[in-house]
Amino acid sequence: MITRQVRRSKLQLYYDILKAINHESKLGKVRPTRVQNLCHISYDKFSKYLLELERKNMIRNSEIQITVKGKRFLRDYGNINNLIEKFQLKYVVGDD
């Protein structure tokens, strides 16, 4: 059975890329191909989003490092996602 993947928003893609970079940086040197594979994104899109993240001062692309602004985004977007998940559980699955 083939399942369709839900299309991710730009913010979700930013989050996924920053999260993968953060994960890889804890293991040592960040390798672009590894980050791309972790995000399940094509090379063209990955390159495009890396440039956007660099322009928004969320990463330094020379060594693929997350900036302070990028870390704040990662934290805040993660918190928002958690809130949305709790909200969905309460109102979609929820207690009547």
Backbone torsions as a table, in degrees:
resi	resn	phi	psi	omega
1	MET	NA	129.6	179.5
2	ILE	-96.7	129.6	177.7
3	THR	-108.8	145.4	178.0
4	ARG	-88.0	136.6	178.0
5	GLN	-85.2	136.0	178.4
6	VAL	-69.0	135.3	179.8
7	ARG	-69.4	130.8	-178.6
8	ARG	-88.9	145.5	175.7
9	SER	-74.0	165.7	177.5
10	LYS	-60.3	-41.8	178.7
11	LEU	-62.4	-39.4	178.4
12	GLN	-65.8	-38.7	177.4
13	LEU	-65.4	-42.8	175.2
14	TYR	-56.5	-47.2	-179.1
15	TYR	-60.8	-46.7	-178.9
16	ASP	-62.1	-42.1	179.5
17	ILE	-66.5	-47.0	179.8
18	LEU	-63.2	-39.3	178.9
19	LYS	-63.3	-42.9	178.7
20	ALA	-66.1	-41.2	177.6
21	ILE	-63.0	-44.2	179.2
22	ASN	-60.6	-44.3	178.5
23	HIS	-61.0	-48.8	-178.3
24	GLU	-65.8	-34.8	-179.1
25	SER	-66.1	-27.8	177.4
26	LYS	-72.7	-23.0	-179.4
27	LEU	-92.0	-9.9	-178.1
28	GLY	136.1	-138.9	-178.4
29	LYS	-69.6	135.9	179.3
30	VAL	-82.8	121.1	179.2
31	ARG	-105.6	122.8	-175.8
32	PRO	-53.9	-42.1	-178.1
33	THR	-64.3	-38.4	179.0
34	ARG	-65.0	-43.6	178.3
35	VAL	-62.1	-45.1	179.1
36	GLN	-58.2	-45.5	-179.7
37	ASN	-65.8	-39.5	178.5
38	LEU	-62.6	-31.6	-177.9
39	CYS	-87.3	-10.1	-177.9
40	HIS	53.5	58.5	-176.7
41	ILE	-136.5	148.2	179.6
42	SER	-68.2	157.9	-179.0
43	TYR	-60.4	-42.5	-179.2
44	ASP	-60.0	-48.2	179.7
45	LYS	-66.0	-40.6	179.7
46	PHE	-59.6	-47.0	179.0
47	SER	-60.2	-43.0	179.8
48	LYS	-61.5	-46.6	-178.0
49	TYR	-71.2	-31.4	174.7
50	LEU	-62.0	-43.8	178.0
51	LEU	-63.0	-41.8	178.2
52	GLU	-62.6	-42.8	179.3
53	LEU	-64.6	-36.2	177.5
54	GLU	-68.0	-42.9	178.2
55	ARG	-63.2	-30.1	179.3
56	LYS	-88.8	8.0	178.5
57	ASN	59.3	34.1	176.8
58	MET	-96.5	-20.0	174.3
59	ILE	-140.2	161.5	166.9
60	ARG	-108.0	114.5	-170.6
61	ASN	-76.6	-17.8	-177.9
62	SER	-59.7	-40.7	177.7
63	GLU	-123.3	11.1	-175.6
64	ILE	48.7	72.1	176.5
65	GLN	-118.3	143.0	177.1
66	ILE	-81.4	134.3	176.4
67	THR	-85.1	175.1	176.9
68	VAL	-59.5	-42.5	178.3
69	LYS	-61.1	-41.7	177.9
70	GLY	-63.8	-38.9	178.1
71	LYS	-66.5	-38.4	177.0
72	ARG	-63.9	-43.0	177.9
73	PHE	-60.8	-46.0	-179.9
74	LEU	-57.6	-46.0	179.5
75	ARG	-65.0	-49.9	-175.5
76	ASP	-66.7	-42.2	180.0
77	TYR	-67.0	-37.5	175.6
78	GLY	-61.3	-42.3	177.4
79	ASN	-63.4	-41.5	178.8
80	ILE	-63.6	-43.5	178.2
81	ASN	-60.2	-42.8	178.5
82	ASN	-61.7	-41.5	178.7
83	LEU	-63.5	-42.7	179.2
84	ILE	-63.4	-42.9	178.8
85	GLU	-61.2	-43.7	178.3
86	LYS	-63.6	-40.9	179.8
87	PHE	-62.7	-44.2	178.9
88	GLN	-62.8	-43.6	179.3
89	LEU	-61.3	-38.7	-177.1
90	LYS	-70.6	-41.8	-171.9
91	TYR	-102.5	-23.8	-180.0
92	VAL	-93.8	-51.9	179.1
93	VAL	-84.8	-43.3	177.8
94	GLY	13.3	167.2	174.7
95	ASP	-91.2	122.3	-179.0
96	ASP	-74.5	NA	NA
